[in-house]
């Protein structure tokens, strides 16, 4: 696997950091998730919950080993330092400066391990006037201008309902870490990667910023509802029993759609023969397409005719339809794992596909402190030392605590 032999310390929580390290684990890295006693990553309490287990946590932390250690105890910090000495990558997503107080900031760890690639994820990054402010993906999505373009004019923008800022930042972290590892192979030195959710959201604009700057500040994209005024026809359309999307904004696709919707007469109408012309007659073009969609028997009937005509389209699918989609199943985009308490658990897969290896089904997300003894022993701790750390609460194992309570 591409990252076989790379050790990653994941000292992150919730989503951006854990998603990043999940991806690194899927690429072959040995990822050790470090959590605090006694609750661990706050993601363990995040919905969807079933019998006390979080699907959210199971999804973002599969393929990792688990270490739960009290870093406020000098012995716990010493163990963590020994672990970092063996690591290639350190991932964290705390507010800038927070880990410096623990002795786990970049400067302190790089002094111990100059080869360490240290990746920080935060709301605003480690520089700038907002650097010390806390934030979540929602904050970055709102401030970035993305949310202001969504929804209908005059109505509050909708929530995105998918963690775009966190996931997008996480995958940028994967790319940055791999690039830094490649650079290290040439220089022998690691470096600090400073990723901000806000930066990543701003970088995602494919149109709005260029439209504003190139128009001299005249063009500010607004809420447009179901379609794009600058790309007719490209949007959501209602059918009798559901919704579909149609992407006929380029000339060739418009010609095919026009032939289907209005025959030769519409296909030959010069008012619609260029992007500029279609945008100028946007309302009429949209009306014709909307009327055609509602005249068909169903969403499926619309899709079948559009596909036959070569017009890009798709149904707006619910999650149950996504899970049952033959394309999703054919691409292996769902992972099935056997959980000792929950039975079969089905979770989303990652989209990586390589010709050189077939990724195995990853191990279950670790229970709190599940690999304490294994990891400590690999760092040179004797069984008696590990037992003492466990009894003193420096190493915390949820399973061991449950076993003691039963006995």
N, C-alpha and C positions, 0 to 999 in steps of 0.2 A: 504494500500500500504506500502511497506517495509520502506520507509523514511517519512511516514506521521508524521507531527509534527516537522520535521527538517527544520530550516530556513537557506537558503543559500543566501549570498550576492555575486552577480556576478559582480565584477568590472574588467571585462576582455573585450577583443575586438578581432575581426577577427574570429579565429577558435578554437584553442586548448582549451582555457578557456570556450568560449561559448558552444562548443560541450560537454565538461565535465558537465557544469551546465545544459545543455539540458537533458543529461542522468539522472542527479540527479532529475530534475523536473519530468521526466517520471517515476521515481521510487517513486514519491509521495512527494518530498520536495517542500516547498514553496520557489521558487527562485525569488529573486528581482534583476533585471538587472539595474545596476546604470550606467548612461551615463552622458556625459558632454554637456552643451549647446554649440553651437546650432546645431551641426551636429551629435552628438552622436557617437556610435560605427562606425568606418570606414567601417565596413562590410555592413552598410546601402547603401553604394555606389558601392558595389561589384556586378559584373555580376553573374547571368543573371538578367537584369533589364526589367521590364514591367510597363509602365505608372508610372515611378518614384519609383517603389517598387522593392526591391532586393529579389529574390528568395533565394539567399545565406543567407541573414539575416533572412528571414521567416523560413528557415529550421533549423538554429542553435539556434533560440531564441524562438521557440514555447513553450508554457507551462509556461512562465515566466510573472511576473509583471514588469512594467517599472517605474523607478524613474530617473528623469533628474534634476541634482542639480549642482550648481556651488560650487565646493569644495575649490576654491580660496577665496571665501567669508567666513569669520569666521562663519556666521550663517549657511551656507551650510555645513561646516565641522562639526559644532555642531550637525546638524541633522543627518549627516552620523554617527557620533560617537554614538548617541542615537540608531540608527538603528543597529549598530554593537553590542551594548550591548544586543540586543534581539536575536542575531544570533548564530547559531551553527557552520556555515562554512563560510569562506571568500575565494573567488577564485579571483586570479589576475594573469595577464601575462605581467607585465611591466618589463623593464630592472631592474636588481637588484639595490636597493638603491633608485629608483625613487619615490616609495611611502613613504619612510622614510621622505622625504622632505615635504610631504603633511600631515604628522602625521598619515599615514595609514599603516606604516610598521608593521611587526609582533610584535616586542617588544612593540610598543605603544598600539596596539589593545589588545594584550594578557594581558597587565597590567590592562586594563579596564575590560576585559572579559577572565579570565583564562581558561574557558572551550572552547574557540574558537579554532576550527580546521582551520588553515590558510594554504591554498594551493597555492604555487607560481609556475608558469610555465614560463620558459624563454628558450632562445636558448641554453645556456651552463650551467645553474644552478648558484647558489650563491657562489660557490667556484671555485678555479682553475684559471689559467692565462687568460682564455677567458671570465671570468664571466661578465665583463662589456661590452662585445661586443654585438651589436645588431644582430639579425638573424631571418630568417624565416625557414619554413619547408624545402624549397629548399636547404638552406645552410646545414642543418643537414643531409639531404639525400645525398648531395654531399660529405661532409666530412666523413660520416660514412662508406664509402666503398661500400654501396649498389649500387650507381649509376655506379661505375667503373666496375661492373660485368654485366651490362645490355647492350644490343645492339650487334652489329656485330664488330668483330675485325677490328681495324683501323678506325672505325667511331666514331664520338662524341656520348657519351651515351645519350639516349633519356630522356626526361622529364617523370616522372612517371605518370603524368596527373591525379593522385589522391593524396590528401594530406596525405600521409602515416604518416609522422612524426607528424603532428598536431593531426590527429585522434588517432594514437596509443598512443601519450602522453596523450590525453584527457581521453581515457578509462583507462589508468594507474592511472590517477587522480581520477576517479570514485572508483577504487579499493582501492587506498590509503586513500581517504576520508572515505570510509565505514569502513576500518580497524581502522582508527584513532578514529572514532565515537565509535566503539566497545571497543577500549582501554579506551576511556573516560568514558564509562559506568562502568569500573572497577576502574579507578584511579581518576575520577572527573576532570581531566585536559585535555585540548586540546594540540596541538603541531603544529609545522611548518613542512609542507611537501614541499620539494624542488625538483621539477621535471624539467628536461632539455630535450629538443627535441633531442639534440645530444646523450645524455645518452640512451634515449629510442631507437633510431635507432641502436646504437651500440649493445644494448641488444638483438636486433631482429635477429642478425646473428645466424643461426642454423648450419652453416657449416664453413664459411670462416675463422673465428678466430681460431677455433679448428684445422682446416687443416693447418693453418700457424704455430701455436705454436707447434702442435704435430709432424709436419714434420721438426722441427728445423729451421723454416724459409724458407724452400724450396718450399712450396706449397702456391702460391698466386693465388686465383681464378681470372680468366680473363673473358673477354667478350666471350660468346659462341653462341650468336645468338638464334636459335630456340629450342635448347635442352641442356641437361646436360651431359657432357662427363662421369661423374661418375655415371649416372643413365640411362642406355640405356634400354628400349625406354621410354622417358619421355619428351614430348615436343609438339611443334606445327607442324602440317602437313597441306599441301595444298590439297584441293579437287578441283573439276572442277569449283565450284561456290562459294567457300569460304574457311574457315579454321576450323580445329578442333584440339583438344588436345587429346592425348592418354597417359595414365599412365600405362605402361606395364613393369615397371622397376623391379618388383618382379617376382620370378620364376613362380609362378602359373599363373599370368596374361600374362607373356611372352608365356607360353605354349599354352594358349588359343588363343593369337594373332597369334602365329606361325602356329597353325592348320588352322586358318582362312585364313591367307595370303599365306601359302605355303604347306598346307596339311601335311600328315604324314612325308614327307621327311624333311621339315623344323622343324617340331615339335620334330623330333627325332635326329636332328643335334646337337651333343654334343658340338660343338663350341659355342653354345648359352645357355648352360644349367646352367650357374651361372652368378651372377652379374659381376664378374671379367672377365669371358669369353665373355660375351656380350659386355662389355666395350672394350675388346681387339679387337673385331670384329665389332666395333660400326658402321663404315661407311657402311659395307655390310648390317647390320641389318636395318639401317635407309633407305638405298636405297630400300630394299625390301618393307618396309612399305610405303615409299613415292610412289613407283610405284603402289602398290595396291590401295592407296587412289585415285590417279589420274585415275585409271582404272574404278572406280565406277561412276555411273551416276551423283551423287551429294553428297554434304555434308550430307544431310539427309540419303541417301543410305548407306554411310559409317557408320553413327551413328547407324542406325537400325541393321546392321550386327554385329557391335562391341558389342552393347548392348545384342543382342541375344546370342553372344558367351561369355558374361560375362566379357568383357574387359572394364575397366573404361575409359570413354571418354566423351567429350562434344563438342558442337559447340562453336566457338568463336562468341559470340553474340554481336550485336550492341545494343545501348541503347533502341531503339524502340522495339527490340525483348525481352529485359529484362523486360520492362514495361508490355509487353503483355504475359510474361511467366506465365503459369498456376501455377507453383510452387511459384513464387513471389506473385501472387494474393492469393493463398491458405494460405500462411503464413502471410498475412496481412502486407507485406513489403512496401506498399504504403499507405500514409495517405491522405485523401481528407478533405480539410477545405474550408469553405465558407468565402471568403474575401469580405468586403464591397465594395471595388473598383474593384477587379480583378475577382470576381465570384469564381468559383471552382478552387482551387489550389491543385495540387497533388505533394507531396513531399515524400522523402524516410522516412520510419519508422525506429525505432530502433529495434535491434534483441532480446530484452529481452522477455522471455516467462516464466511465473510463473503459477504453478497450483493453487496457493492460491488467485489470483486476476486477473481481466481483466482490463488492463489499458484503461481509456477512451481516446477518441480523445482529444489531448491537445488543449488548447486555442491558438489563433493566437499569433504570436510574437507581443509584444506591440508596439504601436506607441510611439514616443519619449515623455516621461513623462506622459504616459497614466494613471498611477496610483499614481501620485504625491499626490493628496489630500487624497486619501484612506490611503496611507502609512503614510503620515505626521500625519493624524488624529489618527492613531493607536499608534503613539508615544506620543500623548498627546497635539498636537498642536490644538489650537482653529481655527475655520473657519476664523476669522479675521487675525490671525497670518499667516495662509496659504495664504490668499489673499495678504497680505503685501509681503510675500516672492515671490509670483508670480509676483506682480507688479514691484518688485525690480530686477527681473531676477534671483533670487537665485534658485527658482523652475521654470523650463522651460517646457512648454507643447506645442508641435507643433500644436496639434488640437486647443487649445485655441487661439493660435496666428492666425491660419487660420480663425477661427470664428470671431475674432476681425476685421480682414482685410475685411471680407465679409460685416459685419455690418457697 
